[in-house]
């Protein structure tokens, strides 16, 4: 009898353990149309990927799965970009998470959870949710008036003004309780945005973080901004850097000196980057005697970078430092959007720099230099 009771107890324990192996995020929303698609994204050091999708019925949605690490930052986004705006930020572990909302601006939705990081996030943002909602509403106005430059200008000015207020309030909260992953991430984004908080105040708060947090990528990003140097511009000599390819081989940019070098700063989930590949391959083939393309990936997760390499199947060297634009080479080169290109002549001088992909732009930018050789 005792043996049977022991077995039943063991089964019960194993069953409980299995239940804890999955996260559960459920939501009860009001004023959201049926069949609205909601996506769940996982984020790590600035890189995000969509991991789950659900369809809202009667205001309800649910996500559940295993975790590769815990806790992890995630966020919710509605796929109807024309009528919804913002994200609902979550910190996910094996605690149940319940989301409530009643409007189209996701940053104003509330999140209930016993997860420590979520509680800290809620504490930091409790006095700024109304500002986030205003920013979301203005962003929606901006998206619906893309062709009206006057409206865009006014809206951008209002958004910048609200961000300054929001950043100031959240900085004050971080200043009181600095030691958390949320705090150091928030501090980085506050410092990286347009704000009026003096760098010496940020530096003083940074010094109060303990070793658990100052070894993070966001901590490195904060130091990079505090010690910022001007990024290279057209007319400057190249700023040399080192990176590794997907097999771990190290390369320096200066290894390719002697020909024209086109640096392609790209990311796996960047639409224009994907669109540029066929034309880049044509340029690579056409000017192979005079031009070397060096791809520099700005994803912070190697597995995401590898997905892009397999998809694009490009013949040129691709390297990374896994620091995105938060720190490292992406930051030093002043990268703000993808793709960004730098054309460097055989003497190591930057002769062209541009952002974005436009059909025919490679030929227009590069051919004038190829004819000189």
N, C-alpha and C positions, 0 to 999 in steps of 0.2 A: 504493500500500500504506500509506504514511504517512497519507494522507488517510482511509483506512478505519479505521486504528487511532485516529486523532484523533476520528472520529465515534463509534466504540465507547466511547472514554474519556468523551466528552461525555455520551453516553446513560447511562453508568454513574454519572457525577456527578449528573445530573438525577434519576436513579432514587433515589440516596441522599438527595438533598435532599427528594424527595417523601416518603420514609419518615419524615423528621424533622418533617414538617408535622403529624403526629398524635401525641397522647399515647396511651400504652397502660398501663392499670391492670389487672393480673390478680391473682387471689387463689386460694389453695389453703387450704381450711378443713376442719376435722375436727369431728365431732359436730354438724353442721348438717344438718337434714332436706332431702332432695331437694325441689325445687319451692318452696323458700323464696325470696321476692322480695327483692332487694337494690336500693336506689336510690342514685344518685350525685347529690349536690347541689353546686352552685357557689356560693361565698359571696364577697361583696364589701362591705366596710365594714358588716358586721352584717346585710345582706340576703342571703337564700339562696333559691335556686330549684332544683327538681328538674330535672335535665337528661338523665338516662339511667336506664334500668331494666334489670335482668337477672334471670334465674332461675338459682338455684344447683343444679347437678347434679354428683353425685360430689364435692362440696366445691369445685367450680370456678366462677368467674365472670370476666368480662372486660368492660372498657369501653375504647372507642377513638373518638377524634374529633379535630377540629381545635380550636385555641384562638384566642380573640379577643385574649387577652393572656397574657403568660407572665412569671413564674410566677403561678399563681392558687390560692387556697385552695379546697379541696373537702372533702367528707366523705361517708362511707358510712353508710347507715342501713338496718336491716332493717324491712320494712313490718309485720311481725307484732309490733305494739306490746305485745301481751299477754304475749309470751314472750321478747322481746329488749329490751335497753336500751342506751342510749349511742350515741356516734358514733365512727367511726374517722377521725381528721383526717389530711388529705393536703395536701401542697404539690405542685402539678402543673406540669411543663413538658414538654419533649420527651424526658426521660429515662424509661426503663422503670421502672415502680413495681410492686413485688410485695408483696402483703398476705398475712399468715399469721395464723390464729386457730383456737382450739379450744374456744370457749365462747360463751355468749349475751350477753356484755358487750363491746360493740365497742371501748370505750376501752382494753381490754387487748390488742387485736390489735396485731401488730407490722407496721411498714412499712419496706421496704428500697428505697432509692433513692439515686441519686447527685445528686439535686437539693439544692442548698446549703441552701435553706430547710427541707427535710425533715430534713436532718441536724441543723440547729440545733434544730428542734422535738423531735426524738428526744433530743437532749442535755439539753434543758430538762426533759423529762417522764420521763426514764429512771428517776428515783427516786420518781415519783409514780403510776406506772401501777397499782400495787396499791391505792392510795387511790382512784383513779378507778373501779376495778372495785368497790370497796366502795360508792361513791356510786351507781353503776349498780344494784347489787343492792338497795340500800335504796330507790331510786326505783321499782324493779319491785315491791317489797313495798308501797310507798305506792299505786301505781296499782291494785293488787289489793285494797286496803282503803279505797277512797275514802269509804265510808260510816262508817267507824270513826274518830271524831275523836281518840280516845285514842291509837290506833296512829299516826295521822298526826302528832300532836304529838311523840311519841317519835321517830319516824323523822326528822322535820324537824330536831329537835335534834341527832340523830346526824350527819345530813348536814352541817349547819352546822359542827359540831365538826371533821369530817374535812376540809371545805373550808378551814378555817383552817390546819390542818396542811399540806395540799397547797399552799395559796397561799404559805405561809412558805417551803417548800422551793423552789418554783419562783421566788419572788422572789430568793432567795439566788443561784440560777443566773443570773438576769437581771442581778443586781447585779455579777456577775463579768464577764459578756459582754453589755453592753446593746445594741450597735448591730446590730439586725436588725428586719425587719418583724414577725417572730414575737414578739420581745421586747417591742416597743412595744404590740402587740395584747394580749399576755398581761398586761403591766403595767396596761393599762387595765382589764381584767376583774378583776384582783386588787384594784385600787383601788375598783372599782364594787361589789364584793361585800362581804359582812360579813367583815371581817378585822381583825387586831390590829396590822397593820404601820403605824407612825406615818407621817403624811403628810410629815414632814420627810425621812424616809429615801427615800420615793418621789420627792420633789422633787429630792433630790440625784442619784438615778439618772437622772431625766428630763433634768437639765442635761447629762448625759454623752452623750446621743444627738446625732448630727450632723444637718446640715440635710436629709439624704436622708429622715430619718424624722420630724422634728418638723413637717413640713408635711402630715402625714397626718391623716385624720379622727380616728384613735385618739389621736394626740398632742393634738389640740384637746379631745378628751374628757377626757384626763388633766388638762389645765389647767382645764377646766370644773369638775371635781370638786375639785381643789385650791383653787379660788377660789369654791366653791359658795355660793350664796345660797338661802334658803328659797324653794321654789316658791309661787306664789300659791294662796291658800286661799279658801273661801267667806267672804265679808265683805270681802275685799280689793278694791282697784281693779284693773282689768285690767292685765296687763303687756303693753304694746303690742309688736307685732313686725311685721316685714316679710317677705313671701315673694313668690314668682313663680308664675304659672300656667304651664301646659304650653306656652304660646306665648311665654313670657318676659316677660309684662306684670307689673309690680310692684304689690303691694297692701299696705297697712298695715291692721291690725285696726281701728285708730281711724277708718279711712275709713268704717266701717259704723256708727259710733256714732250714737245717736238712736233706734234700734230695739233690741229684744232680739236678742242674737247667740248662736247656738248653735255653738260650735266643736266640730267632729267630728275628733278625732285618729284616723286610720285607716291601715291598710296593705293593699296589694293582696291578699296571700295570707292575710289574717285571716278565718277562717270567720264569726265573729259580726259582723264589719264587713259582709260580703256579705249576711248574713241581715237586717241592720238596714235595708237600702236601701229596700225597699218601704214600710215604715212611716215612714221619714224623708221619703220623697216625699209621703206623705199629710199629714204635719205641715207640710211646706213649702207644700203647696197650701192647706191649711186655714187657716193663720195667716200667709199671705203679706203681709198689711198691717202686721203687728206684729213679725214674726220674720224674721231673716236667718240662713241657715245658711252657715257658712264651713268647708269641708273642709280639713284640713291633713294632707297625706300624709306618712307617716314611712318611706317606702322611700328607700334611698340611691342607687338607680339610676333615672334618669328613664324608661328604657324599661319598667321594671316598673310604675312609676306610671301610665304611659300605657296599659298593658294594662288596669289597673283602671278607668281613666276610660272607656275604650271599652266595657268590659263593663257597667259600672253605668249609664252614660248619665244622669248627674244634672244638674239644671238650675242648681244653685247654684255659687258660686265655689269653686274648688279650688286651693290653693296649696301650696308646699313650700319647704324650704331644702336638701333632699337630704342632711341630716345625721342622719336617723333619730332615735333617742333617745340616741345617743352624745354629741352636742353640740347646739348651736343651740337652736331653740325647743322641740323635744321634751324636751330636758334641762331647760331653764329652767322648763317647766311641770310637771316631775316625772313625766313619762309613763313608766309601767312596763309597762302592758299595753294591748292594743287591743280594742275601741275605748275611748277615754276622751272624756268630754264635759264642757264648761264652758258654763253658761248665764249670760250677762252682761246686766244690765238697761240701759235707755237712758242711765242716768247713768254707765255704765262700771263698775258694781259686780258682782262675781261672786256670784250668788245660789244656784247649784246646781253640783255637781260629782259625777260618778259614773263608774264603770268597768264595761264590759261591756254586752251587749245582752240585754234581757228583753222579751218581747212585752207591749205596752201601757205600757211604762215611759216612752216619750216623752210620751204623752198625760198620764200621771200627773204627770210632773215639770213639764211646760210649761204645761198648760191653766190651772193656778191663777194664773199670771201674765198670761195672755192675757185673762182675764175682767176684769182690772183696767183694761183699756184701752178 
